[in-house]
Amino acid sequence: MIIRHTGPNELEQICQIYACARDRMRKGGNPSQWGNNRPSVPVLVRDIQNGCSYVITEKDKLCGVFSLIIGTDPAYQVIQQGSWLNEAPYGTIHRLAGNGSVKGIFSACLSYCLSQIPNIRIDTHRDNLIMQHLLTKNGFTRCGIVHVEDGSERIAYQKSLPGYDDSVSLHSI
């Protein structure tokens, strides 16, 4: 699999990937996390323009998409029923989706993200049992509860590679 920045001409293709993911979420018992229209097109366009949207390709075909945002996430400023593993600089994975054509989208995304910054945070909906399983299987620690922009609750996770702590700055990564 190859991971690269999403091009502005790929918006329609990534919207199709998200439509597939929303359908699989509904069928898997998670109808409300993304509803019928999330992530929204303006959010996707912003991610592309900000250079934080990435596509995953297999044999030159788009099969996955995600955003990696390095820096403080406003939704993560307050965590309830727990705490973050550390307060070191981190990246956040958002809007991860695959079209179901290949396996290993999450692993490819995680490997790429950890190569960019060795401290990753992510959140997921209580009903997204598949993502909760993948996070636990891949060494993430459940840290508590956060509330996203629309006020809804999410389970927050973090993974930090050994040796990475508060003494590390983004400039040294």
C-alpha positions as a LaTeX table, in Angstrom:
\begin{tabular}{lrrr}
\hline
Residue & $x$ (\AA) & $y$ (\AA) & $z$ (\AA) \\
\hline
Met1 & 0.00 & 0.00 & 0.00 \\
Ile2 & 1.10 & 3.53 & $-0.73$ \\
Ile3 & 0.09 & 6.56 & 1.33 \\
Arg4 & 0.23 & 10.06 & $-0.09$ \\
His5 & $-1.48$ & 13.42 & 0.26 \\
Thr6 & $-4.99$ & 13.61 & $-1.17$ \\
Gly7 & $-5.19$ & 15.62 & $-4.35$ \\
Pro8 & $-7.95$ & 18.20 & $-4.85$ \\
Asn9 & $-9.17$ & 16.23 & $-7.87$ \\
Glu10 & $-9.79$ & 13.17 & $-5.65$ \\
Leu11 & $-12.63$ & 14.65 & $-3.60$ \\
Glu12 & $-15.32$ & 12.66 & $-5.40$ \\
Gln13 & $-13.40$ & 9.41 & $-4.94$ \\
Ile14 & $-12.87$ & 9.94 & $-1.22$ \\
Cys15 & $-16.54$ & 10.87 & $-0.81$ \\
Gln16 & $-17.35$ & 7.45 & $-2.32$ \\
Ile17 & $-15.01$ & 5.78 & 0.19 \\
Tyr18 & $-16.77$ & 7.58 & 3.04 \\
Ala19 & $-20.17$ & 6.52 & 1.66 \\
Cys20 & $-19.00$ & 2.88 & 1.69 \\
Ala21 & $-17.72$ & 3.29 & 5.25 \\
Arg22 & $-21.00$ & 4.87 & 6.43 \\
Asp23 & $-22.92$ & 1.96 & 4.92 \\
Arg24 & $-20.66$ & $-0.59$ & 6.66 \\
Met25 & $-21.00$ & 1.32 & 9.94 \\
Arg26 & $-24.80$ & 1.22 & 9.72 \\
Lys27 & $-24.79$ & $-2.49$ & 8.93 \\
Gly28 & $-22.35$ & $-3.09$ & 11.81 \\
Gly29 & $-24.57$ & $-1.45$ & 14.43 \\
Asn30 & $-23.02$ & 2.03 & 14.36 \\
Pro31 & $-25.57$ & 4.17 & 12.49 \\
Ser32 & $-25.05$ & 7.47 & 14.29 \\
Gln33 & $-21.28$ & 8.12 & 14.33 \\
Trp34 & $-21.20$ & 9.52 & 10.80 \\
Gly35 & $-24.92$ & 9.51 & 10.05 \\
Asn36 & $-25.71$ & 10.12 & 6.39 \\
Asn37 & $-23.34$ & 12.96 & 5.60 \\
Arg38 & $-20.23$ & 12.97 & 7.76 \\
Pro39 & $-17.54$ & 13.80 & 7.33 \\
Ser40 & $-18.96$ & 16.80 & 5.47 \\
Val41 & $-17.57$ & 17.96 & 2.14 \\
Pro42 & $-16.39$ & 21.30 & 3.61 \\
Val43 & $-14.40$ & 19.41 & 6.27 \\
Leu44 & $-12.83$ & 17.17 & 3.61 \\
Val45 & $-11.97$ & 20.16 & 1.40 \\
Arg46 & $-10.37$ & 21.91 & 4.42 \\
Asp47 & $-8.31$ & 18.80 & 5.20 \\
Ile48 & $-7.07$ & 18.63 & 1.60 \\
Gln49 & $-6.25$ & 22.36 & 1.54 \\
Asn50 & $-4.43$ & 22.11 & 4.88 \\
Gly51 & $-2.34$ & 19.15 & 3.66 \\
Cys52 & $-3.56$ & 16.79 & 6.36 \\
Ser53 & $-5.72$ & 14.49 & 4.19 \\
Tyr54 & $-4.10$ & 11.29 & 2.95 \\
Val55 & $-5.18$ & 8.51 & 0.63 \\
Ile56 & $-4.14$ & 4.90 & 0.75 \\
Thr57 & $-3.72$ & 3.21 & $-2.61$ \\
Glu58 & $-3.27$ & $-0.40$ & $-3.61$ \\
Lys59 & $-2.27$ & $-1.11$ & $-7.21$ \\
Asp60 & $-2.93$ & 2.56 & $-8.10$ \\
Lys61 & $-6.53$ & 2.40 & $-6.83$ \\
Leu62 & $-7.77$ & 4.45 & $-3.90$ \\
Cys63 & $-8.89$ & 2.15 & $-1.11$ \\
Gly64 & $-8.65$ & 4.30 & 2.02 \\
Val65 & $-8.50$ & 7.83 & 3.36 \\
Phe66 & $-7.68$ & 9.52 & 6.66 \\
Ser67 & $-6.54$ & 12.79 & 8.15 \\
Leu68 & $-3.48$ & 13.21 & 10.31 \\
Ile69 & $-3.46$ & 16.49 & 12.19 \\
Ile70 & $-0.30$ & 17.25 & 14.11 \\
Gly71 & $-0.80$ & 19.67 & 16.96 \\
Thr72 & $-3.34$ & 20.39 & 19.66 \\
Asp73 & $-6.86$ & 19.10 & 19.03 \\
Pro74 & $-9.46$ & 21.34 & 20.73 \\
Ala75 & $-11.70$ & 18.34 & 21.50 \\
Tyr76 & $-8.87$ & 16.76 & 23.48 \\
Gln77 & $-8.31$ & 19.67 & 25.87 \\
Val78 & $-10.78$ & 18.18 & 28.34 \\
Ile79 & $-10.78$ & 14.45 & 29.00 \\
Gln80 & $-13.17$ & 12.88 & 31.48 \\
Gln81 & $-13.08$ & 9.56 & 33.30 \\
Gly82 & $-9.34$ & 9.22 & 32.77 \\
Ser83 & $-6.27$ & 11.04 & 31.47 \\
Trp84 & $-3.91$ & 11.09 & 28.52 \\
Leu85 & $-0.75$ & 8.99 & 28.68 \\
Asn86 & 1.36 & 12.13 & 28.33 \\
Glu87 & 1.18 & 15.76 & 27.29 \\
Ala88 & 3.93 & 15.52 & 24.67 \\
Pro89 & 3.26 & 16.85 & 21.15 \\
Tyr90 & 0.93 & 14.50 & 19.31 \\
Gly91 & $-0.84$ & 13.76 & 16.07 \\
Thr92 & $-4.51$ & 12.91 & 15.80 \\
Ile93 & $-5.98$ & 10.45 & 13.34 \\
His94 & $-9.41$ & 11.53 & 12.16 \\
Arg95 & $-11.85$ & 10.35 & 9.51 \\
Leu96 & $-10.21$ & 6.99 & 8.78 \\
Ala97 & $-12.19$ & 4.99 & 6.22 \\
Gly98 & $-11.72$ & 2.24 & 3.68 \\
Asn99 & $-13.89$ & 1.08 & 0.82 \\
Gly100 & $-13.65$ & $-2.58$ & 1.83 \\
Ser101 & $-11.64$ & $-3.62$ & $-1.21$ \\
Val102 & $-8.47$ & $-4.46$ & 0.76 \\
Lys103 & $-7.59$ & $-5.43$ & 4.30 \\
Gly104 & $-4.99$ & $-3.65$ & 6.41 \\
Ile105 & $-6.11$ & $-0.03$ & 5.97 \\
Phe106 & $-5.85$ & 0.68 & 9.70 \\
Ser107 & $-2.39$ & $-0.91$ & 9.99 \\
Ala108 & $-1.08$ & 1.04 & 7.00 \\
Cys109 & $-2.50$ & 4.29 & 8.38 \\
Leu110 & $-1.07$ & 3.68 & 11.85 \\
Ser111 & 2.38 & 2.78 & 10.56 \\
Tyr112 & 2.48 & 5.93 & 8.45 \\
Cys113 & 1.26 & 8.17 & 11.26 \\
Leu114 & 3.75 & 6.78 & 13.78 \\
Ser115 & 6.53 & 7.43 & 11.26 \\
Gln116 & 5.48 & 11.09 & 11.23 \\
Ile117 & 5.03 & 11.54 & 14.99 \\
Pro118 & 5.47 & 8.80 & 17.60 \\
Asn119 & 2.59 & 9.96 & 19.80 \\
Ile120 & $-0.89$ & 9.39 & 18.40 \\
Arg121 & $-4.34$ & 10.15 & 19.76 \\
Ile122 & $-7.62$ & 9.01 & 18.27 \\
Asp123 & $-11.24$ & 8.80 & 19.32 \\
Thr124 & $-14.17$ & 6.66 & 18.32 \\
His125 & $-17.87$ & 6.29 & 18.91 \\
Arg126 & $-19.11$ & 3.94 & 21.63 \\
Asp127 & $-20.92$ & 1.88 & 18.96 \\
Asn128 & $-17.84$ & 1.50 & 16.75 \\
Leu129 & $-16.79$ & $-1.87$ & 18.10 \\
Ile130 & $-14.62$ & $-2.63$ & 15.07 \\
Met131 & $-12.46$ & 0.45 & 15.64 \\
Gln132 & $-12.28$ & $-0.22$ & 19.39 \\
His133 & $-11.01$ & $-3.73$ & 18.63 \\
Leu134 & $-8.42$ & $-2.44$ & 16.13 \\
Leu135 & $-7.18$ & 0.16 & 18.58 \\
Thr136 & $-6.75$ & $-2.33$ & 21.41 \\
Lys137 & $-5.17$ & $-4.90$ & 19.09 \\
Asn138 & $-2.64$ & $-2.29$ & 17.90 \\
Gly139 & $-1.48$ & $-1.22$ & 21.34 \\
Phe140 & $-3.58$ & 1.85 & 22.00 \\
Thr141 & $-4.58$ & 2.61 & 25.58 \\
Arg142 & $-8.12$ & 3.67 & 26.36 \\
Cys143 & $-7.66$ & 7.00 & 28.14 \\
Gly144 & $-11.13$ & 8.37 & 28.84 \\
Ile145 & $-14.01$ & 10.28 & 27.27 \\
Val146 & $-13.84$ & 13.41 & 25.11 \\
His147 & $-16.57$ & 15.43 & 23.43 \\
Val148 & $-16.20$ & 16.34 & 19.77 \\
Glu149 & $-17.26$ & 19.57 & 18.05 \\
Asp150 & $-20.96$ & 18.70 & 17.93 \\
Gly151 & $-20.90$ & 17.84 & 21.65 \\
Ser152 & $-21.21$ & 14.09 & 21.22 \\
Glu153 & $-19.18$ & 11.72 & 23.36 \\
Arg154 & $-16.24$ & 9.70 & 22.06 \\
Ile155 & $-13.91$ & 7.16 & 23.63 \\
Ala156 & $-10.36$ & 8.53 & 23.55 \\
Tyr157 & $-7.25$ & 6.42 & 22.97 \\
Gln158 & $-3.54$ & 7.11 & 22.78 \\
Lys159 & $-0.43$ & 5.28 & 21.66 \\
Ser160 & 3.03 & 6.60 & 22.36 \\
Leu161 & 6.17 & 4.84 & 21.21 \\
Pro162 & 8.70 & 3.96 & 23.92 \\
Gly163 & 11.08 & 6.78 & 24.75 \\
Tyr164 & 8.76 & 9.53 & 23.54 \\
Asp165 & 7.74 & 11.92 & 26.31 \\
Asp166 & 7.25 & 15.56 & 27.29 \\
Ser167 & 10.92 & 16.37 & 26.75 \\
Val168 & 10.54 & 15.87 & 23.00 \\
Ser169 & 9.58 & 18.84 & 20.89 \\
Leu170 & 8.03 & 18.79 & 17.46 \\
His171 & 11.21 & 20.40 & 16.08 \\
Ser172 & 13.27 & 17.35 & 17.01 \\
Ile173 & 10.96 & 14.88 & 15.24 \\
\hline
\end{tabular}
